[in-house]
C-alpha cells in the first residue's frame, strides 16, 4: 500500500544519501520517475532506460487560464487552473498503448484525489 511504499522510499533515500545502497537495492525496477520540474523543466520527452519498460517525466507545475464553456449558469469564462505536465514514454514491445494511457489516467486521478489513493491503493 501507499504507506509501505512511502516508508521504503524514505529508507532507501536515507541509504542513498549515506552512499550505502547495495547493487541489489538499485536494480530490478520496471519504471523510472524523472522529475525535471524542480529545476524548471517543462514538456520534455524522457527516454526509457533499458531494461525498464517505462519512464514517467514530471515537469514544473504551472497556473494557466483555461477556457470553461458555459455550464448551468450560462456564463463562459477563463478560469485559472493548476496544470502539471506529465510525459510517459514506454517500450511498446512490453506495454500496450491503451494500458499505458490507463496507467497515466490513474496517475492523474491519484494526483487530483490523493486521499482516494490512500484508501484504494
FENKAKA-V408778 format. One record per backbone hydrogen bond with DSSP energy under -1.0 kcal/mol. NH is the residue of the N-H (numbers start at 0). CO is the residue of the C=O. E is the energy in kcal/mol with one decimal. If there is no record, write none. Layout:
BEGIN
{{NH CO E} {NH CO E}}
END
This chain:
BEGIN
{{4 0 -2.1} {5 1 -2.5} {6 2 -2.3} {7 3 -2.4} {8 4 -2.8} {9 5 -2.3} {10 6 -2.3} {11 7 -2.8} {12 8 -2.8} {13 9 -2.3} {14 10 -2.1} {15 11 -2.4} {16 12 -2.5} {17 13 -1.6} {18 15 -1.5} {19 14 -3.1} {31 53 -1.5} {33 55 -2.9} {35 57 -1.8} {36 57 -1.2} {38 35 -1.1} {39 36 -1.6} {40 35 -2.9} {51 48 -2.4} {52 29 -2.5} {53 29 -1.1} {54 88 -2.6} {55 31 -2.9} {56 86 -4.0} {57 33 -3.0} {58 84 -2.5} {59 40 -2.4} {61 82 -2.7} {63 80 -2.3} {65 78 -2.8} {67 76 -2.9} {76 67 -1.9} {78 65 -2.3} {80 63 -2.3} {82 61 -3.6} {86 56 -2.4} {88 54 -2.6} {90 52 -2.8} {93 90 -2.0} {94 90 -2.5} {99 95 -2.2} {100 96 -2.2} {101 97 -2.2} {102 98 -2.3} {103 99 -2.4} {104 100 -2.5} {105 101 -2.1} {106 102 -2.3} {107 103 -2.4} {108 104 -2.5} {109 105 -2.3} {110 106 -2.1} {111 107 -2.6} {112 108 -2.5} {116 112 -1.1} {117 113 -1.6} {118 114 -1.3} {119 115 -3.1} {120 116 -2.7}}
END
